[in-house]
């Protein structure tokens, strides 16, 4: 998909600039070329600026993995997946690999989550009577992955900090609420299609606990004025982050993990990750910058805003829509859109906050589907794509609504 979308940015920008030059506005060509050089430099600075924070968190995640926190969370989730995937025999390795993947996702262990996810898909494929077509369990597993059920969205905090946000964690509660809506929507959609018995006592207990958690989160902010909502979210987010750091260290200490050595081992990956981001950041940020400099992006957003205004709707969120639209196709593309929105409107502007919430609460559905199903040769995804996109739409809608609640 990106092989089509990425060159389209340049071709459309060139056509727009050429037309405007013919119409007597040649300066737009100079603006587009200047934007390409300026943004290429900015992309490298942003990527390298992430190195320190990436080293820190990758070091902590290494401790979390060695301490067995992921295994412990998987043990907690295992009874739920045994009931949501009734065709998987009790004791089959698929249950273990599925729960390990979900546990890693919830803790934000992206480097561990993907290999575990691929293993889970292979384990589920071993039970597949029709190797070309996804089973019910594989559909559910993929949709839950695309719903981005992450408790601590470290990556979004990292980018907000890099872009100069005085309080990067202030979007913690909005992201948690939006991603919860997306996850619940995806689960209910699959349950309806597959006729899963959600009223099973164990499943109901997990859902009740999840809803109770969300009700507790809402109770902490209900009735607060908008100016106090951000402060409360910041307090909870910063407390959660500090609590996770302490939890990781205490878990490692309890299991007698060599904390410092393990941290250094994980932190060494930080520079490599940051450097590997540079080509993706340059490619997407330059394309988007030239697309905006040509006037096309602003014209499209102005058209959408005009249509919404005609319907009597508030349009403050419209500049964040490119992030929302790109998210289902490409994580790097959506990340670049989010950063570009932060650069254009300010990191703590309303559009930038909406973009950050969208980035943290939804997943790259097409990419996940291609990688996970492609790894086992599945060509017929059945309801996976539709349910995954429905989850994405719910996350985006929730992100916009929650942002209005918190920041207006």
C-alpha positions in Angstrom: 0.0 0.0 0.0 2.8 2.5 0.9 4.4 1.8 -2.5 1.4 3.5 -4.0 0.6 6.1 -1.3 4.1 7.4 -0.8 4.9 8.4 -4.5 1.3 9.7 -4.8 2.2 12.5 -2.3 5.1 13.7 -4.5 3.2 13.4 -7.8 0.1 15.2 -6.6 2.3 17.9 -5.0 4.2 18.4 -8.2 1.0 18.6 -10.3 -0.4 21.2 -7.8 2.8 23.3 -7.8 3.1 23.2 -11.6 -0.5 24.3 -12.0 -0.1 27.2 -9.5 3.2 28.2 -11.3 1.3 28.3 -14.6 -1.4 30.4 -12.9 1.2 33.0 -11.8 2.3 31.7 -8.4 5.8 30.2 -9.1 6.8 30.8 -5.4 5.0 27.6 -4.4 7.6 25.6 -6.2 10.4 27.2 -4.1 8.3 26.6 -1.0 7.9 22.9 -1.7 11.6 22.4 -2.4 12.6 24.3 0.7 10.2 22.2 2.7 11.8 19.0 1.5 15.3 20.1 2.6 14.1 21.6 5.9 12.0 18.6 6.8 14.7 16.0 5.9 17.0 17.7 8.4 14.3 17.9 11.0 13.4 14.2 10.5 17.0 13.1 11.3 17.1 15.4 14.4 13.8 14.0 15.7 14.9 10.4 15.2 18.3 10.9 16.9 16.6 12.9 19.6 14.7 9.8 20.6 17.8 7.8 21.4 18.0 8.6 25.1 14.4 7.8 25.9 14.4 4.7 23.7 17.5 3.4 25.5 15.9 4.0 28.9 12.6 2.2 28.1 14.2 -0.7 26.1 16.5 -1.2 29.1 13.5 -1.4 31.5 11.6 -3.7 29.1 14.6 -6.1 29.1 14.3 -6.3 32.9 10.5 -6.8 32.6 11.0 -9.7 30.2 13.7 -11.4 32.3 11.7 -11.0 35.5 8.8 -13.0 34.1 6.2 -10.1 34.2 5.1 -11.0 30.7 4.6 -14.7 31.7 2.7 -13.6 34.8 0.3 -11.5 32.9 -0.2 -14.2 30.3 -1.1 -16.6 33.2 -3.8 -14.1 34.2 -5.2 -13.8 30.7 -5.1 -17.5 29.8 -8.6 -18.5 31.2 -10.2 -15.8 29.1 -8.6 -17.0 25.8 -9.5 -20.6 26.5 -13.1 -19.6 26.3 -12.9 -17.1 23.5 -11.1 -19.7 21.4 -13.2 -22.8 22.1 -11.8 -24.7 19.0 -8.3 -24.6 20.5 -7.8 -27.8 22.6 -7.0 -27.3 26.4 -3.3 -27.3 26.9 -2.4 -26.5 23.3 0.7 -24.2 22.8 -1.5 -21.7 21.0 -3.2 -20.5 24.2 0.2 -19.8 25.8 1.6 -18.0 22.8 -1.6 -15.9 22.3 -1.6 -14.8 25.9 2.1 -14.0 25.9 1.6 -11.8 22.8 -1.3 -10.0 24.4 0.6 -9.6 27.6 3.6 -8.1 25.8 1.3 -5.7 23.9 -0.4 -4.5 27.1 3.0 -3.8 28.7 4.2 -2.0 25.5 6.9 -4.6 24.8 6.7 -4.2 21.0 10.0 -6.0 20.3 8.8 -9.1 22.1 5.1 -8.8 21.0 5.7 -9.3 17.3 7.8 -12.5 17.5 5.3 -13.9 20.0 2.4 -12.9 17.7 4.0 -14.7 14.8 4.5 -17.8 16.9 0.9 -17.6 18.1 -0.3 -17.4 14.5 1.8 -20.4 13.5 0.5 -22.3 16.5 -3.1 -21.5 15.6 -2.4 -22.5 12.0 -1.4 -26.0 13.1 -5.1 -26.5 14.0 -6.4 -25.0 10.8 -8.2 -27.6 8.6 -8.2 -25.1 5.6 -4.7 -23.5 5.5 -5.8 -20.8 3.0 -8.6 -19.5 5.2 -8.4 -17.9 8.7 -10.0 -19.8 11.5 -12.3 -18.2 14.1 -9.4 -18.1 16.6 -7.1 -16.5 14.1 -9.6 -13.9 13.2 -10.2 -13.0 16.9 -6.5 -12.9 17.6 -5.8 -10.6 14.7 -8.6 -8.2 15.6 -7.4 -8.0 19.2 -4.0 -7.2 17.9 -5.3 -4.4 15.6 -7.2 -2.8 18.5 -3.9 -1.8 20.1 -4.7 -2.8 23.6 -1.7 -1.0 25.3 -1.8 0.1 28.9 1.2 2.4 28.7 1.6 4.1 25.3 5.3 4.9 25.8 5.9 5.7 22.1 3.4 8.5 22.0 4.8 10.0 25.2 8.3 9.8 23.7 7.3 11.7 20.6 5.4 14.4 22.5 8.5 14.8 24.8 10.8 15.1 21.7 8.5 17.7 20.2 8.7 19.8 23.3 5.5 19.0 25.2 5.9 20.2 28.8 3.8 17.3 30.1 4.1 14.4 27.6 1.8 12.1 29.7 -1.2 14.4 29.8 -2.8 12.4 27.1 -2.6 9.1 29.1 -6.3 8.9 30.2 -7.7 9.9 26.8 -5.6 7.2 25.0 -6.6 4.6 27.6 -10.3 5.4 27.1 -10.1 5.5 23.3 -8.1 2.2 23.0 -10.5 0.5 25.4 -13.4 1.5 23.2 -11.6 0.1 20.1 -10.7 -3.1 21.8 -14.2 -3.7 23.2 -15.7 -2.9 19.8 -13.5 -5.3 18.0 -14.2 -8.1 20.6 -18.0 -7.5 20.4 -17.9 -7.5 16.6 -16.1 -10.8 16.4 -18.2 -12.3 19.2 -21.4 -11.3 17.2 -20.1 -12.8 13.9 -18.7 -16.0 15.6 -21.6 -16.3 18.1 -19.2 -16.5 21.0 -20.9 -16.9 24.4 -19.8 -13.8 26.2 -22.3 -14.6 29.0 -20.0 -17.4 30.1 -19.2 -16.7 33.8 -15.4 -16.5 33.2 -15.7 -14.2 30.2 -18.3 -12.1 31.9 -16.0 -11.7 34.9 -13.2 -10.5 32.7 -15.5 -8.0 30.9 -17.0 -6.9 34.2 -13.5 -6.3 35.6 -12.5 -4.4 32.4 -15.7 -2.2 32.6 -15.1 -1.6 36.3 -11.6 -0.4 35.6 -12.8 2.0 32.9 -15.6 3.2 35.2 -13.0 3.8 37.9 -11.0 5.8 35.5 -14.0 7.9 34.4 -15.0 8.4 38.0 -11.6 10.1 38.6 -12.4 12.8 36.0 -16.2 13.0 35.9 -17.5 16.4 36.7 -14.1 18.2 36.5 -13.8 21.4 34.4 -11.8 21.1 31.1 -8.8 22.8 32.6 -8.6 20.3 35.4 -9.1 17.2 33.2 -5.7 17.5 31.6 -4.1 18.0 35.0 -5.8 14.9 36.4 -4.8 12.9 33.3 -1.3 14.1 33.7 -1.2 13.1 37.4 -2.5 9.6 36.7 -0.3 9.1 33.6 2.9 10.2 35.4 2.0 8.1 38.4 1.4 5.1 36.1 4.7 5.6 34.3 6.7 5.9 37.6 4.8 3.0 39.0 5.6 0.8 36.0 9.3 1.7 36.4 9.3 0.7 40.0 7.3 -2.4 39.3 9.8 -3.5 36.6 12.7 -3.0 39.0 11.0 -4.7 42.0 10.0 -7.7 39.8 13.6 -8.0 38.5 15.0 -7.6 42.1 12.6 -10.3 43.4 13.7 -12.7 40.6 17.3 -11.9 41.3 17.8 -10.5 37.7 21.0 -8.6 37.4 19.2 -5.2 37.0 22.0 -3.0 35.8 23.5 -5.5 33.4 20.0 -6.3 32.0 19.2 -2.7 31.6 22.4 -2.0 29.7 21.7 -5.0 27.4 18.3 -3.7 26.5 19.4 0.0 26.3 22.0 -0.9 23.7 19.1 -1.5 21.3 18.0 2.1 21.7 20.5 3.7 19.4 20.0 1.0 16.8 16.2 1.5 16.9 16.6 5.3 16.6 19.0 5.0 13.6 16.7 2.5 11.9 13.8 5.1 12.2 15.7 7.7 10.1 14.9 6.3 6.6 11.2 5.9 7.5 11.0 9.4 9.1 12.7 11.1 6.2 10.6 9.3 3.6 7.3 10.1 5.1 7.9 13.5 6.6 9.4 14.9 3.4 6.5 13.6 1.4 3.9 15.0 3.7 5.8 18.4 4.0 5.8 18.8 0.2 2.2 17.7 0.0 1.3 20.4 2.5 3.5 23.0 0.9 1.8 22.4 -2.4 -1.5 23.4 -0.8 -3.3 20.1 -1.5 -3.4 18.9 2.1 -4.7 22.2 3.4 -7.3 22.3 0.5 -8.5 18.8 1.4 -8.8 19.6 5.1 -10.5 22.9 4.3 -13.1 21.0 2.2 -13.8 18.5 5.0 -14.0 21.3 7.5 -16.4 23.2 5.3 -18.7 20.2 4.9 -18.7 19.6 8.6 -19.4 23.2 9.4 -22.3 23.1 6.9 -23.7 20.3 9.0 -23.3 22.4 12.2 -20.3 20.4 13.6 -17.2 21.7 15.3 -14.2 21.4 13.0 -11.2 21.8 15.4 -10.3 18.1 15.1 -10.1 18.1 11.3 -6.3 18.7 11.1 -5.8 15.4 12.9 -7.8 13.4 10.3 -4.7 12.6 8.2 -3.2 10.7 11.1 -6.5 8.8 11.6 -6.8 8.0 7.9 -3.2 6.9 7.6 -3.2 4.8 10.8 -5.0 1.8 9.4 -2.4 1.6 6.5 0.9 2.4 8.0 2.3 3.0 11.4 5.3 5.0 10.1 3.0 7.0 7.9 0.6 7.8 10.8 3.5 8.7 13.0 4.8 11.1 10.4 1.4 12.6 10.1 1.2 13.1 13.9 4.6 14.7 14.1 3.8 17.0 11.1 0.6 18.0 12.9 2.6 18.8 16.0 5.1 20.8 14.1 2.4 22.8 12.2 -0.1 23.5 15.0 2.0 23.1 18.2 2.5 19.9 20.3 -0.2 20.9 22.8 -2.7 22.2 20.3 -6.0 20.5 20.1 -5.3 18.9 16.6 -2.0 17.6 17.9 -3.5 16.1 21.0 -6.2 14.4 18.9 -3.5 13.0 16.6 -1.6 11.7 19.6 -4.6 10.0 21.1 -5.4 8.4 17.7 -1.8 7.3 17.3 -1.9 5.7 20.7 -5.3 4.1 20.6 -5.4 2.3 17.2 -3.2 0.0 15.1 -2.1 -0.5 11.5 -4.8 -3.0 10.6 -3.7 -3.6 7.0 0.0 -4.1 8.0 -0.8 -6.4 10.9 -3.2 -8.4 8.7 -0.5 -8.7 5.9 2.3 -9.7 8.3 0.4 -12.1 10.5 -1.7 -13.8 7.9 1.1 -13.7 5.3 3.5 -15.5 7.7 1.3 -18.6 7.6 0.0 -18.3 4.0 -3.6 -17.3 4.7 -5.3 -15.7 1.7 -8.9 -15.5 2.9 -9.2 -13.3 6.0 -13.0 -13.7 6.4 -14.3 -11.1 8.9 -10.8 -10.1 10.2 -10.4 -6.9 8.0 -14.0 -5.7 8.5 -13.9 -6.2 12.3 -10.4 -4.7 12.5 -11.5 -1.5 10.6 -14.6 -1.2 12.7 -12.3 -1.3 15.8 -10.2 1.4 14.2 -13.2 3.6 13.4 -14.4 3.2 17.0 -11.0 4.2 18.4 -10.8 7.3 16.2 -14.4 8.4 17.1 -13.7 7.8 20.8 -10.4 9.7 20.5 -12.1 12.7 19.0 -15.0 12.7 21.6 -12.6 12.2 24.5 -10.4 15.0 23.3 -13.3 17.4 23.2 -14.2 16.3 26.7 -10.7 16.8 28.1 -9.5 19.8 26.2 -12.4 22.1 25.4 
